[in-house]
Amino acid sequence: MIEASRDLGRLQRYKDIIGSLPKPDHQKRATARKLNDLALERERAGSMHEANTLYLEALKADPADVEISNNLGHSLLLVGAPDAARKVLFHTISLRPDRAAAWSDLGRVYADIQDFDRAIACFLNTWQFSRNQERTLTYFAELSQNDDDPNVREALRRTLLEPSLRR
């Protein structure tokens, strides 16, 4: 179960537990980074399926690379593969439980399937782990009005009503 940041002590304990779990070792890091760079180029060019293939190859080359894992999860989300994105994003969070970008993408996955409680929890975790919480709130507010996905807009509207965001 994805937990929201309503109980910050519990969130920190979960983060610590996940952070202490065994992680895969870095493997073919240089190869993985080259593949990731190529995938980013293909993504910018609009070739998302090709980018996904390259991200997957990169992650196979170095399963411990959190950025590559997050990039793959994000790109799977963009091509409409939320189940695959969810699995990869879980892997990303297992590598770095405080990775705000992964929590945000996971929030989008849950919003997409209208699991608003989990989407809100993920967006709250995004905010909690953000390096700039004010900017994150501004970003959430903008997306709650302008995102292409009405489910994401709704999940973010509900997130912005959460008392834990008003410290």
C-alpha positions in Angstrom: 0.0 0.0 0.0 1.3 3.5 -0.9 1.3 5.7 2.2 0.6 9.4 2.2 2.6 11.9 4.1 -0.2 12.6 6.6 2.0 10.8 9.2 5.5 12.2 8.5 7.1 9.9 11.1 5.7 6.9 9.5 6.7 8.1 6.0 10.3 8.6 7.3 10.3 5.1 8.8 9.1 3.6 5.5 11.7 5.6 3.6 14.4 4.3 6.0 13.2 0.7 5.6 13.1 0.8 1.9 16.4 2.6 1.8 18.0 -0.2 3.9 16.9 -3.0 1.6 19.5 -4.6 -0.6 20.1 -2.9 -3.9 21.5 -4.2 -7.2 25.1 -3.3 -7.9 26.0 -0.9 -10.6 27.0 -2.9 -13.6 27.8 -1.6 -17.1 27.4 2.0 -16.1 29.1 3.6 -19.2 27.0 1.5 -21.6 23.8 2.3 -19.7 24.5 6.0 -19.7 25.2 6.0 -23.5 21.9 4.2 -24.1 20.1 6.6 -21.7 21.4 9.6 -23.7 20.3 8.0 -26.9 16.9 7.3 -25.4 16.6 11.0 -24.3 17.4 12.1 -27.9 14.8 9.7 -29.3 12.2 11.0 -26.7 12.9 14.6 -27.7 12.5 13.6 -31.3 9.1 12.1 -30.5 10.1 8.5 -31.0 8.7 7.3 -27.7 8.6 3.6 -28.5 12.2 3.6 -29.7 13.1 5.6 -26.5 11.4 3.0 -24.4 13.4 0.2 -26.0 16.6 2.1 -25.4 15.7 2.9 -21.7 14.9 -0.8 -21.2 18.3 -1.8 -22.6 20.0 0.8 -20.5 18.3 -0.4 -17.3 19.3 -4.0 -18.2 22.9 -2.8 -18.5 22.7 -1.1 -15.1 19.7 -2.0 -13.0 21.0 0.2 -10.1 20.7 3.5 -12.1 17.8 5.4 -10.5 17.7 8.0 -13.3 17.4 5.4 -16.0 14.8 3.6 -14.1 12.8 6.8 -13.6 13.2 7.7 -17.2 11.8 4.4 -18.3 8.9 4.6 -16.0 8.1 8.1 -17.2 8.3 7.2 -20.8 6.1 4.1 -20.3 3.6 6.4 -18.7 3.7 8.7 -21.8 3.0 5.9 -24.2 0.0 4.7 -22.3 1.5 1.6 -20.5 0.5 2.4 -16.9 0.9 -1.2 -15.6 4.5 -1.4 -16.9 5.2 2.1 -15.7 4.0 1.3 -12.2 6.3 -1.7 -12.0 9.3 0.2 -13.2 8.5 3.1 -10.9 8.3 0.7 -7.9 11.8 -0.4 -8.9 12.9 3.3 -9.0 11.4 4.0 -5.5 13.1 0.8 -4.2 16.4 2.3 -5.3 15.7 5.8 -4.0 12.5 6.1 -1.8 12.9 9.9 -1.7 12.9 10.4 -5.5 10.2 13.0 -5.9 10.0 12.6 -9.7 9.2 8.8 -9.3 6.4 9.6 -6.8 5.0 12.2 -9.2 4.9 9.7 -12.1 3.4 7.0 -9.9 0.7 9.5 -8.8 -0.1 10.0 -12.5 -0.3 6.2 -12.9 -2.9 5.9 -10.1 -4.8 9.0 -11.3 -5.0 7.4 -14.7 -6.9 4.4 -13.3 -8.9 6.7 -11.0 -7.4 5.4 -7.8 -7.4 8.9 -6.3 -6.5 7.9 -2.8 -3.2 6.4 -4.0 -2.6 9.2 -6.5 -3.0 11.8 -3.7 -0.7 9.8 -1.5 1.9 9.7 -4.2 1.6 13.5 -4.9 1.9 14.2 -1.2 5.1 12.1 -1.2 6.3 14.1 -4.2 5.8 17.3 -2.2 7.3 15.8 0.9 10.5 14.7 -0.9 10.7 17.8 -3.1 13.8 19.9 -2.8 11.6 23.0 -3.4 8.2 22.5 -1.9 6.9 25.9 -2.8 7.8 25.3 -6.5 6.2 21.9 -6.3 2.9 23.4 -5.0 2.9 25.9 -7.8 3.5 23.1 -10.3 0.6 21.1 -8.8 -1.6 24.2 -9.0 -0.8 24.7 -12.6 -1.3 21.0 -13.5 -4.6 20.9 -11.6 -5.9 23.5 -14.1 -4.0 22.6 -17.3 -3.0 19.0 -17.4 -4.3 17.1 -20.5 -5.6 14.2 -18.3 -8.8 15.1 -16.4 -8.0 12.4 -13.8 -4.6 14.0 -13.1 -6.3 17.4 -12.8 -8.8 15.9 -10.3 -6.2 14.1 -8.3 -4.1 17.2 -8.0 -7.1 19.4 -7.1 -7.8 16.9 -4.2 -4.1 16.9 -3.2 -4.0 20.6 -2.9 -6.9 20.4 -0.4 -4.8 18.2 1.9 -4.2 19.7 5.3 -0.6 18.4 5.4 0.3 20.9 2.7 -0.6 23.9 4.9 2.1 24.0 7.5 
